[in-house]
């Protein structure tokens, strides 16, 4: 199983990147590739820029990474209740290469934040728009109060109930 994991955040110390990577490694014997969306930074999308620049290589590379994966794990950071600008821009450019960005791949959507809401608003938005992007969402899980439930130093989920939810969800990617 080839799992592609990434955070929908350009924060270099993203707790969502930590969560996505941790969750991907819960699947035994999987090949895990973790992307950093900073590697796919492009000008802000507009029709005018697309006419001028064409489709950037970074957007094509991102779509190819998804094509090469058997399953995808995305952990969404929340900015003002919605997607981060960095992720939204990458998604907009990628959708011009292939409007079915997730290419019907089994997908696990996650979100977390330091607060009790666990970025649930952006997770709901991602889940609602998933069919338009051809994401076969097997599960979506919000992890509230990340620093209370996850030990960064040991890279372990402290809350056993949440860990079991993640294990179950990650194995649903294979079904």
N, C-alpha and C positions, 0 to 999 in steps of 0.2 A: 504494500500500500504506500503510495506516494502522497504525503499530506503537505499542502501548501498552507502556511500559517502567517498571518500578518495582523498588525494593528492598524486600524483606520485613524492613525494619528502620526504626526510628524515629530512628536516629542521624543527626543533621544532616550529619555528615561521613562518611557511610557509604561504605566502599569497595565495597559491593555496589551502591549507587546509581551510583557511578562506573562500575562494570563493566556494569551494565544499560544505562546511557545510551551508553557507548562502543560496546557491541555493537549496539544498535539503529541507531546511525549508520553501521555498516558496510554496511548495505543502501542501495544507491544509489537516489536519488530517492524515498525513503520520507518520509512525514509521521510524525514521531516526537513523541509526547506522553509526557513523563516525569512520573509521579505521585510525590508525597511522601505516604506514608501518615500522616504527622502531620496532614494535612488531613482525615483520616477518623477522628480520635480519638473514641471513644465510651465510655460506661461499660462496665465488665467485663460480658460477656454472662452472662445467666442466664435461665431460663424466667420467673422472677418479674419481672425487669426488662423482659423483652419484653412480659409481660402489662400491666405498668404503663406502659411508654413506647410500645409498638407498635414498628414498624420505623423506626429512625432515618433521617433524610434522608441522612446520610452513607453508610449502607449501600446505600441505593437509588442514590445518585450513583455509588458505586463499581461497582455492577453495571451501571449505564448506560454507564460508561466502557468496561467490558469489551465490552458489546454493540456499541458504536460502533467498536471496533477490528477490524482484519482479522487481526491477530496480536498475541501477547502475549509479552513477555520479563520474567521474574521472576528476580531474583538474591537468594538466600536467605542471610541472616546466620544464624549459629548461636549459640544461647545454651544452654550446658550440653547440647550434643548434639542440640538440637531447635529448633523454630521460636521466633522471638522472641515475647514476650507480646503486643507491639503488633500483629504480623501475625496471630497466632492469633485475637486478639479481633476484628480487622477481618474475617477470614475467617468466624468464627462468626456474626457479625451478618449478613454478606453472604449466607451460606448460608441464612439464614431468609427472605431476599427471593427468592433463586433457589438451590435446592440444587445446581444445576449451575453453580457459580460461574463457571467458565471457558467455559461455553456452547459447548463443542465447537470452540473457536477453536484454530488451530495455535499451539502454545506452545513456548517455549524456556525451560528451567529452568537457571539458573546458580547457582553459589555460589563464594564466595571467603573467605579469611581470611588473616591475617598468617602463620599456621602452615602446615606442610607438608601437613596434612590438607585444607586448602581448604574447610572446612565440608562435607565429603563426607557426614557423617552426616545432616545436615538435608536435603541434596539427595536422598539415598536415601529418606528419609521422604516428601519431597514427591513424588518420582517414584512411590513405591509407592501413595500416596493419590490420585494424579492421576485415575485412572479414575472415582473416586467424585465428583470435582468437575468431571467432563466436560472435562478438559484433554487436548487432542490433542497430546501431547508429541512433538515432532519430534526433539529432542535434549536431553540434559542434560550439562552440563560443569562440572566443578569446577576452579577455578584455584587451585593451591596457592601459598603464599608470595607473596601479592599484591605486596608492595613490592619483591620481587626480580624479578618478572615484568612489572610495569607501572610506567611513569614518570608519576607524578601531575602533574608540572610540564608535560610535553608532551602529556599525555593520550594516550599511545601504549603499546601492548603491546610489551614488549621481546622477549619470547620468540616467535619467528616461527612455531614449531610450534603454540603455543597460539593465536596470532592466526589461523592458517589454519583451525584447528578452529572458532573462533568464526565466521569468514567462512562456512565451509561450513554451519554450523548455522543461521546467520541466513538464509541463502538457502533452506534447507529449509522455512522458514516459508511460502514462496510455492508450494510444490508440493503 
